[in-house]
């Protein structure tokens, strides 16, 4: 099975080797047809602490690193 890859904005980089990425997904409502946007925050592993707030990043699934961290940054 392939790993999921998501794209989002860094909202927090205060923790050591961890960033919080906000991923926004847009979809059409099944009945009304209106485009709806939903967001979710993911904790991602940033080994070298090189990403700052406001950066656009891609994250990929990985094995659990801690309780909340199951994603890692793959590129800017």
ABEGO torsion letter per residue (X at the ends): XBBBBBBBBBABAABBGBBBBBBBBBBBBAAAGBBBBBBBBBBBBBAAGABBBGBBBBBBBBBBABAABABBBABX
